[in-house]
Amino acid sequence: MPVQPDDPRHRLFRRHDNNPILSAHSWPYFVNTVFNPGAVRLPSGETLLLCRVEDCSGRSHLTAARSADGVSDWRLDPRPTLEPDAENHPEEVWGVEDPRVVWVPELEKYAVTYTCYSPSGPGVSLALTSDFRSFERLGNVMPPEDKDAALLPRRIGGSWAMIHRPVPQAGKAHIWISFSPDLVHWGKHTILLHARRGPWWDANKIGLSPPLIETSEGWLMLYHGVRQTVAGCIYRLGAALLDLEDPRRCLQRGSRWIMGPETDYERTGDVGYVVFPCGYTVADDGDTINLYYGAADTSIGLATGSIRELLGWLSENSTPGDAESGA
Ligand code: BMA
């Protein structure tokens, strides 16, 4: 019988002993919670987390945290790094949330996709930055209701590509991909991965977690599945592999989740039973992946895995038909 990857005997992601590595207590100003950070490794080798920070009004902004080892001695911006700009961007009037950060070599800039929240619902906004101090806002690129978006780091067939998760009024919440000539106008909207149905851990509602991970075998996609139960939702993490040249083609999709809420800090908090990664860094060995995740919408955890092991697990735990399936 194959081993369950979230089984303590064989984990694809191992939690850091210092978890949670960041929480509201670490913050230089008074906040309610910090969670769901985007992540990058800066040219200096430092890790930068762009953290979602919820204040005591309930609205969120983003604040940068920098650390030499990606684990400890975080230097936090003394003030919010990216705040809602309600005057120029009314789509952000209720806050900005859940950033995903991607380095785009062609632009020599980082692309930050984040949830912009307003009375119309959550949508997707895009901003560019080179230093995480000033941001060029391209505005609301996917109208509500839509979230969980990340740009691909390079063009596909000449077009920019973005993965995102619209929620239609009828039907389930699947993962989509859209294309653009200029990062502003988006089209060719296509479903990339269907939510499964019935008892599955990823039934009815799924969404991209961190940005795609480029490997020689394809784009490795970590995505969350939301299991709705009478006691509430459980947010878990799964994996799929997309074709490198045509990421609309899903090559493999794991049947089981690879990480779920298990520790006290993941099960207890403002929203319990949630692990929600929005960013990762890759170590110098090119294989070790440091996954940064929101725990129970309250604090930030770090879990470490191996890209090679993830690909190996996927090839052994993906059954034919899983790829497109709503099974
Ligand atoms: C999702 C997002 C995340 C949040 C999660 C659990 O819909 O809004 O920001 O972590 O719900 O509450």
py3Dmol code that shows the C-alpha trace and the ligand (Angstrom):
import py3Dmol

protein = """\
ATOM      1  CA  MET A   1       0.000   0.000   0.000  1.00  0.00           C
ATOM      2  CA  PRO A   2       1.495   3.384  -0.980  1.00  0.00           C
ATOM      3  CA  VAL A   3       2.476   5.641   1.882  1.00  0.00           C
ATOM      4  CA  GLN A   4       0.362   8.708   2.527  1.00  0.00           C
ATOM      5  CA  PRO A   5       2.700  11.707   2.019  1.00  0.00           C
ATOM      6  CA  ASP A   6       1.292  13.595   4.972  1.00  0.00           C
ATOM      7  CA  ASP A   7       1.960  10.544   7.142  1.00  0.00           C
ATOM      8  CA  PRO A   8       4.673  11.297   9.735  1.00  0.00           C
ATOM      9  CA  ARG A   9       6.627   8.295   8.372  1.00  0.00           C
ATOM     10  CA  HIS A  10       7.126   9.937   4.998  1.00  0.00           C
ATOM     11  CA  ARG A  11       6.438  13.585   4.475  1.00  0.00           C
ATOM     12  CA  LEU A  12       6.982  15.474   1.268  1.00  0.00           C
ATOM     13  CA  PHE A  13       7.049  18.698   3.303  1.00  0.00           C
ATOM     14  CA  ARG A  14       8.737  18.844   6.703  1.00  0.00           C
ATOM     15  CA  ARG A  15       7.732  21.627   9.078  1.00  0.00           C
ATOM     16  CA  HIS A  16      10.456  23.786  10.587  1.00  0.00           C
ATOM     17  CA  ASP A  17      11.071  23.358  14.315  1.00  0.00           C
ATOM     18  CA  ASN A  18      10.757  27.144  14.806  1.00  0.00           C
ATOM     19  CA  ASN A  19       7.213  27.240  13.412  1.00  0.00           C
ATOM     20  CA  PRO A  20       5.365  29.481  13.367  1.00  0.00           C
ATOM     21  CA  ILE A  21       8.295  31.560  12.160  1.00  0.00           C
ATOM     22  CA  LEU A  22       6.320  34.840  12.138  1.00  0.00           C
ATOM     23  CA  SER A  23       3.196  36.003  13.908  1.00  0.00           C
ATOM     24  CA  ALA A  24       1.497  39.204  15.054  1.00  0.00           C
ATOM     25  CA  HIS A  25       3.834  39.282  18.094  1.00  0.00           C
ATOM     26  CA  SER A  26       6.803  39.783  15.729  1.00  0.00           C
ATOM     27  CA  TRP A  27       5.267  42.915  14.188  1.00  0.00           C
ATOM     28  CA  PRO A  28       6.647  46.411  14.819  1.00  0.00           C
ATOM     29  CA  TYR A  29       3.117  47.854  14.942  1.00  0.00           C
ATOM     30  CA  PHE A  30      -0.131  46.537  16.356  1.00  0.00           C
ATOM     31  CA  VAL A  31      -1.894  44.031  14.090  1.00  0.00           C
ATOM     32  CA  ASN A  32      -4.351  41.181  14.407  1.00  0.00           C
ATOM     33  CA  THR A  33      -2.748  38.447  12.273  1.00  0.00           C
ATOM     34  CA  VAL A  34       0.000  37.846   9.664  1.00  0.00           C
ATOM     35  CA  PHE A  35      -0.321  35.055   7.114  1.00  0.00           C
ATOM     36  CA  ASN A  36      -0.313  33.925   3.426  1.00  0.00           C
ATOM     37  CA  PRO A  37       3.028  35.497   2.380  1.00  0.00           C
ATOM     38  CA  GLY A  38       4.477  35.718  -1.120  1.00  0.00           C
ATOM     39  CA  ALA A  39       8.198  34.855  -1.156  1.00  0.00           C
ATOM     40  CA  VAL A  40      11.335  35.490  -3.227  1.00  0.00           C
ATOM     41  CA  ARG A  41      15.074  35.187  -2.867  1.00  0.00           C
ATOM     42  CA  LEU A  42      16.679  38.552  -3.534  1.00  0.00           C
ATOM     43  CA  PRO A  43      19.940  38.839  -5.524  1.00  0.00           C
ATOM     44  CA  SER A  44      21.690  39.376  -2.164  1.00  0.00           C
ATOM     45  CA  GLY A  45      20.614  35.842  -1.183  1.00  0.00           C
ATOM     46  CA  GLU A  46      18.189  37.196   1.410  1.00  0.00           C
ATOM     47  CA  THR A  47      14.655  35.871   1.586  1.00  0.00           C
ATOM     48  CA  LEU A  48      11.899  38.441   1.280  1.00  0.00           C
ATOM     49  CA  LEU A  49       8.377  37.607   2.397  1.00  0.00           C
ATOM     50  CA  LEU A  50       5.551  39.901   1.386  1.00  0.00           C
ATOM     51  CA  CYS A  51       3.150  39.123   4.196  1.00  0.00           C
ATOM     52  CA  ARG A  52      -0.570  39.635   4.363  1.00  0.00           C
ATOM     53  CA  VAL A  53      -1.246  41.616   7.523  1.00  0.00           C
ATOM     54  CA  GLU A  54      -4.751  41.976   8.885  1.00  0.00           C
ATOM     55  CA  ASP A  55      -5.310  44.975  11.104  1.00  0.00           C
ATOM     56  CA  CYS A  56      -7.971  45.291  13.763  1.00  0.00           C
ATOM     57  CA  SER A  57     -10.473  46.780  11.323  1.00  0.00           C
ATOM     58  CA  GLY A  58     -10.444  43.416   9.510  1.00  0.00           C
ATOM     59  CA  ARG A  59      -8.810  44.841   6.360  1.00  0.00           C
ATOM     60  CA  SER A  60      -5.466  43.626   5.070  1.00  0.00           C
ATOM     61  CA  HIS A  61      -2.309  45.251   3.691  1.00  0.00           C
ATOM     62  CA  LEU A  62       1.076  43.800   2.713  1.00  0.00           C
ATOM     63  CA  THR A  63       4.340  44.221   4.628  1.00  0.00           C
ATOM     64  CA  ALA A  64       7.819  43.012   3.648  1.00  0.00           C
ATOM     65  CA  ALA A  65      10.001  40.913   5.970  1.00  0.00           C
ATOM     66  CA  ARG A  66      13.643  40.168   5.107  1.00  0.00           C
ATOM     67  CA  SER A  67      15.947  37.508   6.542  1.00  0.00           C
ATOM     68  CA  ALA A  68      19.422  36.181   5.663  1.00  0.00           C
ATOM     69  CA  ASP A  69      18.546  32.533   6.354  1.00  0.00           C
ATOM     70  CA  GLY A  70      14.821  32.633   5.550  1.00  0.00           C
ATOM     71  CA  VAL A  71      14.002  31.364   9.037  1.00  0.00           C
ATOM     72  CA  SER A  72      15.040  33.850  11.708  1.00  0.00           C
ATOM     73  CA  ASP A  73      16.103  37.447  12.449  1.00  0.00           C
ATOM     74  CA  TRP A  74      13.419  38.924  10.239  1.00  0.00           C
ATOM     75  CA  ARG A  75      13.701  42.643   9.528  1.00  0.00           C
ATOM     76  CA  LEU A  76      10.223  44.036   9.097  1.00  0.00           C
ATOM     77  CA  ASP A  77       9.307  47.202   7.309  1.00  0.00           C
ATOM     78  CA  PRO A  78       8.253  49.594  10.075  1.00  0.00           C
ATOM     79  CA  ARG A  79       5.101  50.538   8.140  1.00  0.00           C
ATOM     80  CA  PRO A  80       2.877  48.796   5.581  1.00  0.00           C
ATOM     81  CA  THR A  81       4.810  48.175   2.340  1.00  0.00           C
ATOM     82  CA  LEU A  82       1.815  48.019  -0.007  1.00  0.00           C
ATOM     83  CA  GLU A  83      -1.363  49.574   1.330  1.00  0.00           C
ATOM     84  CA  PRO A  84      -4.755  49.771  -0.329  1.00  0.00           C
ATOM     85  CA  ASP A  85      -4.936  52.890  -2.495  1.00  0.00           C
ATOM     86  CA  ALA A  86      -8.683  53.415  -2.399  1.00  0.00           C
ATOM     87  CA  GLU A  87      -8.556  56.834  -4.063  1.00  0.00           C
ATOM     88  CA  ASN A  88      -6.879  55.675  -7.264  1.00  0.00           C
ATOM     89  CA  HIS A  89      -7.918  52.029  -7.003  1.00  0.00           C
ATOM     90  CA  PRO A  90     -11.428  51.720  -5.560  1.00  0.00           C
ATOM     91  CA  GLU A  91     -11.209  47.971  -6.180  1.00  0.00           C
ATOM     92  CA  GLU A  92      -8.876  47.871  -3.150  1.00  0.00           C
ATOM     93  CA  VAL A  93     -11.076  49.782  -0.738  1.00  0.00           C
ATOM     94  CA  TRP A  94     -11.588  46.714   1.489  1.00  0.00           C
ATOM     95  CA  GLY A  95      -7.929  45.730   1.423  1.00  0.00           C
ATOM     96  CA  VAL A  96      -5.210  43.836  -0.425  1.00  0.00           C
ATOM     97  CA  GLU A  97      -4.546  40.158   0.317  1.00  0.00           C
ATOM     98  CA  ASP A  98      -2.617  36.978  -0.514  1.00  0.00           C
ATOM     99  CA  PRO A  99       0.272  38.177  -2.754  1.00  0.00           C
ATOM    100  CA  ARG A 100       2.162  35.890  -5.126  1.00  0.00           C
ATOM    101  CA  VAL A 101       5.544  37.213  -6.252  1.00  0.00           C
ATOM    102  CA  VAL A 102       7.398  36.170  -9.421  1.00  0.00           C
ATOM    103  CA  TRP A 103      10.710  37.455 -10.823  1.00  0.00           C
ATOM    104  CA  VAL A 104      10.216  38.260 -14.527  1.00  0.00           C
ATOM    105  CA  PRO A 105      13.602  38.340 -16.289  1.00  0.00           C
ATOM    106  CA  GLU A 106      12.237  40.066 -19.428  1.00  0.00           C
ATOM    107  CA  LEU A 107      10.974  43.005 -17.356  1.00  0.00           C
ATOM    108  CA  GLU A 108      13.774  42.846 -14.792  1.00  0.00           C
ATOM    109  CA  LYS A 109      11.031  43.339 -12.222  1.00  0.00           C
ATOM    110  CA  TYR A 110       9.012  41.334  -9.751  1.00  0.00           C
ATOM    111  CA  ALA A 111       5.351  40.838 -10.640  1.00  0.00           C
ATOM    112  CA  VAL A 112       3.077  40.880  -7.600  1.00  0.00           C
ATOM    113  CA  THR A 113      -0.422  39.515  -8.117  1.00  0.00           C
ATOM    114  CA  TYR A 114      -2.734  40.031  -5.170  1.00  0.00           C
ATOM    115  CA  THR A 115      -6.377  39.978  -4.213  1.00  0.00           C
ATOM    116  CA  CYS A 116      -8.008  43.409  -4.354  1.00  0.00           C
ATOM    117  CA  TYR A 117     -11.119  43.474  -2.223  1.00  0.00           C
ATOM    118  CA  SER A 118     -14.090  45.850  -2.565  1.00  0.00           C
ATOM    119  CA  PRO A 119     -17.889  45.758  -2.256  1.00  0.00           C
ATOM    120  CA  SER A 120     -17.912  44.175  -5.733  1.00  0.00           C
ATOM    121  CA  GLY A 121     -16.035  41.196  -4.281  1.00  0.00           C
ATOM    122  CA  PRO A 122     -12.458  39.951  -4.496  1.00  0.00           C
ATOM    123  CA  GLY A 123     -10.598  40.414  -7.786  1.00  0.00           C
ATOM    124  CA  VAL A 124      -7.005  40.137  -9.000  1.00  0.00           C
ATOM    125  CA  SER A 125      -4.620  43.099  -9.219  1.00  0.00           C
ATOM    126  CA  LEU A 126      -1.128  43.213 -10.649  1.00  0.00           C
ATOM    127  CA  ALA A 127       1.760  45.461  -9.627  1.00  0.00           C
ATOM    128  CA  LEU A 128       5.415  45.564 -10.670  1.00  0.00           C
ATOM    129  CA  THR A 129       8.359  46.427  -8.475  1.00  0.00           C
ATOM    130  CA  SER A 130      12.117  46.192  -8.507  1.00  0.00           C
ATOM    131  CA  ASP A 131      12.778  46.964  -4.849  1.00  0.00           C
ATOM    132  CA  PHE A 132       9.585  46.306  -2.821  1.00  0.00           C
ATOM    133  CA  ARG A 133       9.581  50.000  -1.899  1.00  0.00           C
ATOM    134  CA  SER A 134       7.801  51.529  -4.880  1.00  0.00           C
ATOM    135  CA  PHE A 135       5.181  49.724  -6.920  1.00  0.00           C
ATOM    136  CA  GLU A 136       3.763  50.360 -10.383  1.00  0.00           C
ATOM    137  CA  ARG A 137       0.125  49.344 -10.145  1.00  0.00           C
ATOM    138  CA  LEU A 138      -1.368  47.937 -13.351  1.00  0.00           C
ATOM    139  CA  GLY A 139      -4.722  47.720 -11.603  1.00  0.00           C
ATOM    140  CA  ASN A 140      -7.499  45.180 -11.534  1.00  0.00           C
ATOM    141  CA  VAL A 141      -6.661  42.601 -14.230  1.00  0.00           C
ATOM    142  CA  MET A 142      -9.308  39.972 -13.377  1.00  0.00           C
ATOM    143  CA  PRO A 143     -12.706  41.259 -12.217  1.00  0.00           C
ATOM    144  CA  PRO A 144     -14.561  39.785  -9.230  1.00  0.00           C
ATOM    145  CA  GLU A 145     -14.989  37.164  -8.181  1.00  0.00           C
ATOM    146  CA  ASP A 146     -11.475  35.938  -8.811  1.00  0.00           C
ATOM    147  CA  LYS A 147      -8.332  35.301  -6.734  1.00  0.00           C
ATOM    148  CA  ASP A 148      -5.337  32.962  -6.265  1.00  0.00           C
ATOM    149  CA  ALA A 149      -3.439  34.376  -9.263  1.00  0.00           C
ATOM    150  CA  ALA A 150       0.213  34.229 -10.303  1.00  0.00           C
ATOM    151  CA  LEU A 151       1.970  35.304 -13.462  1.00  0.00           C
ATOM    152  CA  LEU A 152       4.204  32.843 -15.276  1.00  0.00           C
ATOM    153  CA  PRO A 153       7.770  34.193 -15.276  1.00  0.00           C
ATOM    154  CA  ARG A 154       8.105  34.146 -19.055  1.00  0.00           C
ATOM    155  CA  ARG A 155       5.884  34.395 -22.120  1.00  0.00           C
ATOM    156  CA  ILE A 156       4.296  31.257 -23.504  1.00  0.00           C
ATOM    157  CA  GLY A 157       4.061  31.295 -27.310  1.00  0.00           C
ATOM    158  CA  GLY A 158       4.655  35.058 -27.259  1.00  0.00           C
ATOM    159  CA  SER A 159       1.955  35.849 -24.658  1.00  0.00           C
ATOM    160  CA  TRP A 160       2.056  36.482 -20.936  1.00  0.00           C
ATOM    161  CA  ALA A 161       0.166  33.831 -19.004  1.00  0.00           C
ATOM    162  CA  MET A 162      -1.628  34.064 -15.672  1.00  0.00           C
ATOM    163  CA  ILE A 163      -3.146  31.345 -13.568  1.00  0.00           C
ATOM    164  CA  HIS A 164      -6.150  32.373 -11.494  1.00  0.00           C
ATOM    165  CA  ARG A 165      -9.360  31.118  -9.928  1.00  0.00           C
ATOM    166  CA  PRO A 166     -12.643  32.756 -10.865  1.00  0.00           C
ATOM    167  CA  VAL A 167     -15.764  31.777  -8.945  1.00  0.00           C
ATOM    168  CA  PRO A 168     -18.747  31.614 -11.298  1.00  0.00           C
ATOM    169  CA  GLN A 169     -22.221  32.137  -9.863  1.00  0.00           C
ATOM    170  CA  ALA A 170     -23.188  28.718 -11.107  1.00  0.00           C
ATOM    171  CA  GLY A 171     -20.861  25.810 -10.870  1.00  0.00           C
ATOM    172  CA  LYS A 172     -17.636  25.020  -9.146  1.00  0.00           C
ATOM    173  CA  ALA A 173     -14.428  26.955  -8.616  1.00  0.00           C
ATOM    174  CA  HIS A 174     -11.791  25.571 -11.003  1.00  0.00           C
ATOM    175  CA  ILE A 175      -8.274  26.814 -11.820  1.00  0.00           C
ATOM    176  CA  TRP A 176      -8.057  28.823 -15.056  1.00  0.00           C
ATOM    177  CA  ILE A 177      -5.282  30.186 -17.259  1.00  0.00           C
ATOM    178  CA  SER A 178      -5.496  33.381 -19.348  1.00  0.00           C
ATOM    179  CA  PHE A 179      -3.161  35.095 -21.783  1.00  0.00           C
ATOM    180  CA  SER A 180      -2.191  38.700 -22.544  1.00  0.00           C
ATOM    181  CA  PRO A 181      -0.015  40.610 -25.004  1.00  0.00           C
ATOM    182  CA  ASP A 182       0.697  43.443 -22.537  1.00  0.00           C
ATOM    183  CA  LEU A 183      -0.132  42.318 -18.954  1.00  0.00           C
ATOM    184  CA  VAL A 184      -3.234  44.562 -18.992  1.00  0.00           C
ATOM    185  CA  HIS A 185      -5.655  42.999 -21.497  1.00  0.00           C
ATOM    186  CA  TRP A 186      -6.396  39.346 -20.780  1.00  0.00           C
ATOM    187  CA  GLY A 187      -8.190  36.719 -22.880  1.00  0.00           C
ATOM    188  CA  LYS A 188      -8.112  33.122 -24.183  1.00  0.00           C
ATOM    189  CA  HIS A 189      -9.528  32.085 -20.783  1.00  0.00           C
ATOM    190  CA  THR A 190      -9.293  28.318 -20.351  1.00  0.00           C
ATOM    191  CA  ILE A 191      -9.949  25.925 -17.500  1.00  0.00           C
ATOM    192  CA  LEU A 192      -6.641  24.363 -16.519  1.00  0.00           C
ATOM    193  CA  LEU A 193      -7.639  22.073 -13.676  1.00  0.00           C
ATOM    194  CA  HIS A 194     -11.131  21.045 -12.579  1.00  0.00           C
ATOM    195  CA  ALA A 195     -12.172  20.753  -8.974  1.00  0.00           C
ATOM    196  CA  ARG A 196     -13.113  17.159  -8.308  1.00  0.00           C
ATOM    197  CA  ARG A 197     -16.527  16.182  -7.005  1.00  0.00           C
ATOM    198  CA  GLY A 198     -18.037  14.207  -4.160  1.00  0.00           C
ATOM    199  CA  PRO A 199     -15.852  13.147  -1.243  1.00  0.00           C
ATOM    200  CA  TRP A 200     -12.509  14.219  -2.677  1.00  0.00           C
ATOM    201  CA  TRP A 201     -10.172  16.455  -0.645  1.00  0.00           C
ATOM    202  CA  ASP A 202     -10.197  18.886  -3.601  1.00  0.00           C
ATOM    203  CA  ALA A 203     -13.897  18.728  -4.427  1.00  0.00           C
ATOM    204  CA  ASN A 204     -15.827  21.773  -5.672  1.00  0.00           C
ATOM    205  CA  LYS A 205     -13.232  24.461  -4.941  1.00  0.00           C
ATOM    206  CA  ILE A 206      -9.527  24.572  -5.771  1.00  0.00           C
ATOM    207  CA  GLY A 207      -7.030  27.394  -6.323  1.00  0.00           C
ATOM    208  CA  LEU A 208      -3.379  27.961  -7.145  1.00  0.00           C
ATOM    209  CA  SER A 209      -1.184  28.152  -4.057  1.00  0.00           C
ATOM    210  CA  PRO A 210       2.336  29.539  -4.739  1.00  0.00           C
ATOM    211  CA  PRO A 211       3.504  30.502  -8.258  1.00  0.00           C
ATOM    212  CA  LEU A 212       4.411  27.644 -10.607  1.00  0.00           C
ATOM    213  CA  ILE A 213       7.784  25.945 -10.158  1.00  0.00           C
ATOM    214  CA  GLU A 214       9.657  25.462 -13.441  1.00  0.00           C
ATOM    215  CA  THR A 215      11.360  22.047 -13.724  1.00  0.00           C
ATOM    216  CA  SER A 216      12.829  20.114 -16.661  1.00  0.00           C
ATOM    217  CA  GLU A 217       9.759  17.824 -16.548  1.00  0.00           C
ATOM    218  CA  GLY A 218       7.164  20.573 -16.594  1.00  0.00           C
ATOM    219  CA  TRP A 219       5.638  23.300 -14.457  1.00  0.00           C
ATOM    220  CA  LEU A 220       5.080  21.900 -10.994  1.00  0.00           C
ATOM    221  CA  MET A 221       1.866  23.339  -9.595  1.00  0.00           C
ATOM    222  CA  LEU A 222       1.011  23.235  -5.900  1.00  0.00           C
ATOM    223  CA  TYR A 223      -2.664  23.973  -5.412  1.00  0.00           C
ATOM    224  CA  HIS A 224      -5.103  24.048  -2.539  1.00  0.00           C
ATOM    225  CA  GLY A 225      -8.263  22.042  -2.262  1.00  0.00           C
ATOM    226  CA  VAL A 226     -11.102  23.136  -0.018  1.00  0.00           C
ATOM    227  CA  ARG A 227     -13.071  20.359   1.593  1.00  0.00           C
ATOM    228  CA  GLN A 228     -16.409  21.645   2.852  1.00  0.00           C
ATOM    229  CA  THR A 229     -17.697  19.793   5.896  1.00  0.00           C
ATOM    230  CA  VAL A 230     -20.540  20.448   8.338  1.00  0.00           C
ATOM    231  CA  ALA A 231     -17.871  21.645  10.799  1.00  0.00           C
ATOM    232  CA  GLY A 232     -16.317  24.111   8.329  1.00  0.00           C
ATOM    233  CA  CYS A 233     -13.693  24.040   5.584  1.00  0.00           C
ATOM    234  CA  ILE A 234     -10.351  22.214   5.504  1.00  0.00           C
ATOM    235  CA  TYR A 235      -7.651  23.765   3.267  1.00  0.00           C
ATOM    236  CA  ARG A 236      -5.075  21.227   2.068  1.00  0.00           C
ATOM    237  CA  LEU A 237      -2.303  21.187  -0.518  1.00  0.00           C
ATOM    238  CA  GLY A 238      -1.944  18.990  -3.603  1.00  0.00           C
ATOM    239  CA  ALA A 239       0.284  18.824  -6.688  1.00  0.00           C
ATOM    240  CA  ALA A 240       0.013  18.650 -10.476  1.00  0.00           C
ATOM    241  CA  LEU A 241       2.430  18.859 -13.404  1.00  0.00           C
ATOM    242  CA  LEU A 242       1.763  21.061 -16.455  1.00  0.00           C
ATOM    243  CA  ASP A 243       3.374  20.905 -19.875  1.00  0.00           C
ATOM    244  CA  LEU A 244       6.292  23.337 -20.118  1.00  0.00           C
ATOM    245  CA  GLU A 245       5.450  24.748 -23.543  1.00  0.00           C
ATOM    246  CA  ASP A 246       1.666  24.497 -23.220  1.00  0.00           C
ATOM    247  CA  PRO A 247       0.724  24.813 -19.550  1.00  0.00           C
ATOM    248  CA  ARG A 248      -2.945  24.345 -20.487  1.00  0.00           C
ATOM    249  CA  ARG A 249      -2.032  20.648 -20.697  1.00  0.00           C
ATOM    250  CA  CYS A 250      -2.050  18.953 -17.318  1.00  0.00           C
ATOM    251  CA  LEU A 251       0.281  15.942 -17.486  1.00  0.00           C
ATOM    252  CA  GLN A 252      -0.122  14.556 -13.973  1.00  0.00           C
ATOM    253  CA  ARG A 253      -2.253  15.238 -10.931  1.00  0.00           C
ATOM    254  CA  GLY A 254      -1.731  13.636  -7.567  1.00  0.00           C
ATOM    255  CA  SER A 255      -4.730  11.853  -6.180  1.00  0.00           C
ATOM    256  CA  ARG A 256      -4.003  12.568  -2.512  1.00  0.00           C
ATOM    257  CA  TRP A 257      -3.167  15.737  -0.647  1.00  0.00           C
ATOM    258  CA  ILE A 258       0.473  16.238   0.300  1.00  0.00           C
ATOM    259  CA  MET A 259       0.081  18.587   3.257  1.00  0.00           C
ATOM    260  CA  GLY A 260      -2.859  19.358   5.493  1.00  0.00           C
ATOM    261  CA  PRO A 261      -3.528  21.180   8.765  1.00  0.00           C
ATOM    262  CA  GLU A 262      -2.129  19.007  11.481  1.00  0.00           C
ATOM    263  CA  THR A 263      -0.352  21.049  14.147  1.00  0.00           C
ATOM    264  CA  ASP A 264      -2.005  23.208  16.790  1.00  0.00           C
ATOM    265  CA  TYR A 265      -1.033  26.433  15.019  1.00  0.00           C
ATOM    266  CA  GLU A 266      -2.627  25.156  11.768  1.00  0.00           C
ATOM    267  CA  ARG A 267      -5.793  23.891  13.414  1.00  0.00           C
ATOM    268  CA  THR A 268      -6.405  26.750  15.829  1.00  0.00           C
ATOM    269  CA  GLY A 269      -6.538  30.415  14.917  1.00  0.00           C
ATOM    270  CA  ASP A 270      -8.857  32.972  13.340  1.00  0.00           C
ATOM    271  CA  VAL A 271      -9.739  30.403  10.657  1.00  0.00           C
ATOM    272  CA  GLY A 272      -8.766  26.934  11.853  1.00  0.00           C
ATOM    273  CA  TYR A 273      -7.788  23.965   9.679  1.00  0.00           C
ATOM    274  CA  VAL A 274      -6.022  26.034   7.030  1.00  0.00           C
ATOM    275  CA  VAL A 275      -2.575  25.655   5.446  1.00  0.00           C
ATOM    276  CA  PHE A 276      -2.293  28.237   2.673  1.00  0.00           C
ATOM    277  CA  PRO A 277       1.099  28.639   0.926  1.00  0.00           C
ATOM    278  CA  CYS A 278       1.507  31.673  -1.353  1.00  0.00           C
ATOM    279  CA  GLY A 279       5.278  31.557  -1.892  1.00  0.00           C
ATOM    280  CA  TYR A 280       8.434  29.481  -1.982  1.00  0.00           C
ATOM    281  CA  THR A 281      12.170  29.882  -2.442  1.00  0.00           C
ATOM    282  CA  VAL A 282      14.600  27.348  -3.906  1.00  0.00           C
ATOM    283  CA  ALA A 283      17.939  26.783  -2.161  1.00  0.00           C
ATOM    284  CA  ASP A 284      21.328  26.923  -3.882  1.00  0.00           C
ATOM    285  CA  ASP A 285      21.211  23.162  -4.550  1.00  0.00           C
ATOM    286  CA  GLY A 286      18.361  23.853  -7.031  1.00  0.00           C
ATOM    287  CA  ASP A 287      16.239  21.162  -5.361  1.00  0.00           C
ATOM    288  CA  THR A 288      15.339  22.144  -1.812  1.00  0.00           C
ATOM    289  CA  ILE A 289      12.091  24.084  -1.738  1.00  0.00           C
ATOM    290  CA  ASN A 290      11.172  26.296   1.196  1.00  0.00           C
ATOM    291  CA  LEU A 291       7.434  26.696   1.290  1.00  0.00           C
ATOM    292  CA  TYR A 292       6.004  29.639   3.225  1.00  0.00           C
ATOM    293  CA  TYR A 293       2.393  29.274   4.259  1.00  0.00           C
ATOM    294  CA  GLY A 294      -0.345  30.883   6.252  1.00  0.00           C
ATOM    295  CA  ALA A 295      -1.398  28.763   9.234  1.00  0.00           C
ATOM    296  CA  ALA A 296      -5.018  29.101  10.342  1.00  0.00           C
ATOM    297  CA  ASP A 297      -5.111  32.656   8.885  1.00  0.00           C
ATOM    298  CA  THR A 298      -3.079  33.691  11.930  1.00  0.00           C
ATOM    299  CA  SER A 299       0.653  33.065  11.556  1.00  0.00           C
ATOM    300  CA  ILE A 300       3.336  32.027   9.055  1.00  0.00           C
ATOM    301  CA  GLY A 301       4.885  28.572   8.843  1.00  0.00           C
ATOM    302  CA  LEU A 302       7.820  27.175   6.862  1.00  0.00           C
ATOM    303  CA  ALA A 303       7.956  23.654   5.449  1.00  0.00           C
ATOM    304  CA  THR A 304      10.819  22.217   3.409  1.00  0.00           C
ATOM    305  CA  GLY A 305      10.710  19.641   0.634  1.00  0.00           C
ATOM    306  CA  SER A 306      12.548  18.410  -2.443  1.00  0.00           C
ATOM    307  CA  ILE A 307      11.439  19.209  -5.994  1.00  0.00           C
ATOM    308  CA  ARG A 308      12.878  15.867  -7.147  1.00  0.00           C
ATOM    309  CA  GLU A 309      10.869  13.981  -4.503  1.00  0.00           C
ATOM    310  CA  LEU A 310       7.706  15.886  -5.382  1.00  0.00           C
ATOM    311  CA  LEU A 311       8.109  14.998  -9.076  1.00  0.00           C
ATOM    312  CA  GLY A 312       8.845  11.374  -8.190  1.00  0.00           C
ATOM    313  CA  TRP A 313       5.787  11.183  -5.959  1.00  0.00           C
ATOM    314  CA  LEU A 314       3.599  12.748  -8.640  1.00  0.00           C
ATOM    315  CA  SER A 315       4.689  10.285 -11.314  1.00  0.00           C
ATOM    316  CA  GLU A 316       3.819   7.391  -8.993  1.00  0.00           C
ATOM    317  CA  ASN A 317       0.610   8.799  -7.586  1.00  0.00           C
ATOM    318  CA  SER A 318      -1.160  10.185 -10.617  1.00  0.00           C
ATOM    319  CA  THR A 319      -3.645   7.877 -12.247  1.00  0.00           C
ATOM    320  CA  PRO A 320      -4.593   8.177 -15.936  1.00  0.00           C
ATOM    321  CA  GLY A 321      -7.551  10.497 -16.331  1.00  0.00           C
ATOM    322  CA  ASP A 322      -6.811  12.360 -13.100  1.00  0.00           C
ATOM    323  CA  ALA A 323      -5.261  15.199 -15.028  1.00  0.00           C
ATOM    324  CA  GLU A 324      -8.406  16.749 -16.442  1.00  0.00           C
ATOM    325  CA  SER A 325     -10.813  15.030 -14.238  1.00  0.00           C
ATOM    326  CA  GLY A 326     -13.519  16.170 -12.043  1.00  0.00           C
ATOM    327  CA  ALA A 327     -13.347  12.422 -11.230  1.00  0.00           C
TER     328      ALA A 327
END
"""
ligand_1 = """\
12
BMA
C -9.400 31.812 1.084
C -8.547 33.050 1.005
C -7.368 32.987 1.963
C -7.701 32.386 3.309
C -8.559 31.148 3.154
C -8.982 30.557 4.489
O -10.595 32.009 0.411
O -9.325 34.156 1.300
O -6.906 34.291 2.163
O -6.490 32.054 3.935
O -9.705 31.468 2.407
O -9.735 31.493 5.237
"""
view = py3Dmol.view(width=600, height=400)
view.addModel(protein, "pdb")
view.setStyle({"model": 0}, {"cartoon": {"style": "trace"}})
view.addModel(ligand_1, "xyz")
view.setStyle({"model": 1}, {"stick": {}})
view.zoomTo()
view.show()
